[in-house]
Amino acid sequence: MYKLPSPEPMSEKMILDRAHSFWLDVVRELGAEYLLRRGLDFDEVYDAVIYPKYGIFLCKDEYLNVDDDGTPILGKFLPKDNTALVDKKLFETYDARRIFTEVHETAGHGILHGQYLRKNANKFPKLYSTERTVGLDKNTFDWKKFNTFEWQANTFAANVAAPRNYVWCIFVKLFGMERKIKYQGAGRYSLIYNSMFWPVYVSSPYDLAWKIAKRMQHYFWGLSAESLAYQLLEVAIDNNGYDNGGFGVSRFVPNWDEVLNQVTE
């Protein structure tokens, strides 16, 4: 079984700061109104920011096979070549993990770890991701149980593929809510979606987030509902009663005007 070495320590706040700066670059290049109207497309983000600014090459035409214990390899990052590889089969089968794997390899390892990996290229000739290390744990959402490289890459990739401020803006746009939805236990909830009444039965905070994510998914161009639901739990689902701040996640969920102000400063 392939075992990853550990990188230099990096706090979650540091990772969120980096992801927020990356998101501002995306808004500058693609335009805020365009993103609100059309949605967040990974291919456009790659062409506008990831390749021009970081020079990361993305290869999608190779079969990556399995690791030493037979687990399918979804993606690889090669530091010396500054190249991310994503298993061709994910594209052929329209696998829901494709988008997150692309972001995980190009942004999570390529942007977040790239410079460190190249400085230590002899120790880290390659990094690769298997089914165990890409995606979400539906029960605990605890990515820190993975190898340090992987939880760092997952955290960064989640906030590149579905930035919390953008998730919040699309949530408000579609559901017309300016506060979090208060989870009050399993049962029937009455929501408004696209100005229409939407009754929905939910069994848990995750189930509520997942069902909302399915209604928002078309703004994220193929990102799995599971990945989007994780971000919704951070910004739009209140499991412990309303908080005074409304958003509850500090500056990582500014309103859209604040995003525009940062872009134009």
Steps between C-alpha positions, in 0.01 A plus 500: 500500500627846405568718806547874470767682699401803706540859377582808700227596750219717363198614700147495364492880522811525282339274242176700502699823459675356194171376355337839554785676316467251215125568482563874469727426201215302341255787551748747347553285193147376432288780645255496788185546294605224262554259789166583659318458170674201343660306782847381599658278234825323589625500139460879487674541835785280380539697175467842667704455819652159573700452180596865427607581857641168621592318176344174614439261211187284527500161327168316458584230244679233707364202692658509847412144601532398869739537792690220674195364683267519201325829578420705185720809459287801413774759455872572525716807538857496369693786667807499273278529191245727667242266352167372631356180360135396538389148413350489150231262621343775714423694181384197303252399771392855597608418854378754758849504655659643183475872581617468857790278391607759239492777761667280762797425273545837327413733789535285811840354413611721211426844647497437874791254513681557169785725613573289808487178299743629239745608769483146635463319167728212600277422799172554314531372140122463472179525696189310408144477620287189542134445578586516871650847484288701258151605599298533817419297805121526522493429872773714651634728224839455667760524225775520761477124542680478165871550444600862562572563132153374416292689753685820411437440129135407563437810709656728240327324211158525669541876531616533140227281347227656717624821670295570809415857401381384157301210650331751729419739213345224287308370802351847557429539129308172470340472843455866587624448857735746667548285810600139549230234487445381854508122526239395758515124472373247247174594333331699224645840416334767290748696291472746214701411189504732199202684651297178517390296803719193552395250770779255582550227760845488660652251741820678611698823452702322230181384325369858500829630359511226235146572378571872478828420321312305233300816423817711479722250320455645150689812613805284574528318168512137605638525855341222704213581733706345780780754457258791475302376802815523714533869420129559558536352848766762565305802376125435469385226740469594867507191721509683834255788472538836333820688568518876544737543209274333248779326311706361785820451301666840527646661191506179300137570412491871415205635308544558127570872536791420733641259243481768230663757727796267562536435129510870411726613784 
